């Protein structure tokens, strides 16, 4: 499991985002904020990757899906950037998906289309990896689905 991002790192990322908001304010497209945030993160010496691909799996079996995350900060924090009137359930659920399948210990959703930037910040804690990925008794649902769902094996 990735280590939990420390409060210092999280605060530094939020400081960079607040600087972008202070400088340009609301009203731009999300891509503009992403570019500005990347510049601030670089200036602050914070390690990050942009446009990271996430290829989720289910119980160790890859799904034929790919998601593109806006930022992964120091391998521990997912940051998604929006510039919308209001954060909707779909924005929050998308971030939860990234945190869950990453797996990342935390995610932050930043909505730059707010007058007060603090109103545009949403943090999502992760779930420990061992809870997410371990079938009971080490059973692989694809090898023994009856046992996984609490049923007796066929004929038994």
C-alpha positions in Angstrom: 0.0 0.0 0.0 1.1 3.5 -0.7 1.9 5.5 2.5 -0.6 8.0 3.6 0.1 11.5 2.3 1.3 13.6 5.2 -0.5 16.8 6.2 2.5 18.8 5.1 2.3 17.5 1.5 -1.5 17.9 1.3 -1.2 21.4 2.7 1.5 22.3 0.1 -0.7 21.0 -2.7 -3.7 23.0 -1.5 -1.5 26.1 -1.1 -0.4 25.7 -4.8 -4.1 25.4 -5.8 -5.1 28.4 -3.7 -2.3 30.4 -5.4 -3.7 29.5 -8.8 -7.2 30.5 -7.7 -5.9 33.8 -6.2 -4.0 34.7 -9.4 -6.6 33.8 -12.0 -9.9 33.5 -10.2 -13.0 31.5 -11.4 -14.3 31.5 -14.9 -11.6 29.6 -16.9 -11.9 26.1 -18.4 -10.6 23.2 -16.2 -7.6 22.6 -18.6 -6.3 26.1 -17.9 -6.4 25.4 -14.1 -4.6 22.1 -14.6 -1.8 23.8 -16.5 -1.5 26.5 -13.9 -1.5 24.0 -11.1 1.2 21.9 -12.8 3.3 25.1 -12.9 2.8 25.9 -9.2 3.6 22.3 -8.2 6.8 22.4 -10.2 7.7 25.7 -8.7 7.1 24.3 -5.2 9.2 21.2 -6.0 6.3 18.8 -5.4 6.7 15.6 -7.3 3.7 14.8 -9.5 2.5 13.0 -12.7 -0.1 14.4 -15.0 -2.7 12.5 -17.1 -1.8 9.1 -15.3 -3.6 6.1 -16.7 -5.5 3.9 -14.2 -6.2 0.4 -15.3 -8.5 -1.1 -12.7 -8.8 -4.8 -11.9 -11.4 -6.8 -10.0 -10.1 -9.4 -7.6 -6.8 -9.5 -9.4 -8.4 -9.8 -12.9 -7.8 -6.8 -15.2 -10.9 -5.0 -16.5 -10.7 -3.7 -20.1 -11.0 -0.1 -18.9 -8.7 2.9 -18.6 -9.2 6.1 -16.7 -7.1 9.2 -17.0 -6.4 10.9 -13.7 -5.5 14.6 -13.7 -2.7 14.4 -11.1 -1.0 11.9 -8.9 1.1 13.7 -6.3 4.1 11.8 -4.8 2.4 8.5 -5.5 0.0 9.0 -2.6 -2.5 11.6 -3.5 -4.9 11.8 -6.5 -6.0 15.3 -7.4 -8.9 16.0 -9.8 -9.5 19.4 -11.2 -12.9 20.8 -12.2 -14.3 24.2 -13.2 -18.0 23.6 -12.8 -21.0 25.5 -11.3 -21.4 22.9 -8.6 -19.6 19.7 -7.7 -22.0 16.9 -8.6 -22.3 13.3 -7.3 -20.6 12.1 -10.5 -17.5 14.2 -9.8 -17.2 12.8 -6.3 -17.9 9.2 -7.5 -15.2 9.5 -10.2 -12.7 10.5 -7.6 -13.8 7.7 -5.3 -13.2 5.3 -8.2 -9.7 6.5 -8.7 -8.9 6.3 -5.0 -10.4 2.9 -4.7 -8.8 1.3 -7.7 -5.5 3.1 -7.5 -5.3 2.3 -4.7 -4.5 5.6 -3.2 -4.8 6.6 0.5 -6.5 9.9 -0.4 -7.9 12.0 -3.2 -8.8 15.7 -3.5 -11.3 17.3 -5.8 -10.6 20.9 -6.6 -13.3 23.1 -8.2 -11.8 26.3 -9.3 -15.2 27.8 -10.4 -15.9 29.2 -6.9 -15.6 32.7 -5.5 -14.3 31.3 -2.2 -11.8 28.6 -3.1 -12.4 26.7 0.2 -15.9 26.0 -1.0 -14.4 24.1 -4.0 -12.3 21.5 -2.0 -13.5 18.0 -1.4 -11.2 15.4 0.2 -11.9 11.6 -0.2 -10.1 9.2 2.2 -9.1 5.8 0.8 -9.8 2.3 2.1 -6.8 0.2 3.2 -5.6 -2.0 0.3 -5.7 -5.2 2.3 -9.5 -4.7 2.9 -10.1 -4.0 -0.8 -8.1 -6.8 -2.5 -8.3 -9.8 -0.2 -11.0 -12.3 -0.9 -12.0 -14.3 2.2 -9.7 -17.2 2.9 -7.7 -16.3 -0.2 -10.4 -17.6 -2.5 -10.4 -16.4 -6.2 -14.0 -15.8 -7.1 -13.3 -16.8 -10.7 -11.8 -20.2 -9.6 -14.5 -21.0 -7.1 -17.5 -18.7 -7.3 -19.7 -20.9 -5.1 -17.3 -20.6 -2.2 -17.0 -16.9 -2.7 -20.7 -16.3 -2.5 -21.2 -18.7 0.4 -22.7 -21.6 -1.5 -21.7 -25.2 -1.4 -19.8 -26.6 -4.4 -21.9 -28.2 -7.1 -22.9 -31.7 -6.1 -21.6 -31.2 -2.6 
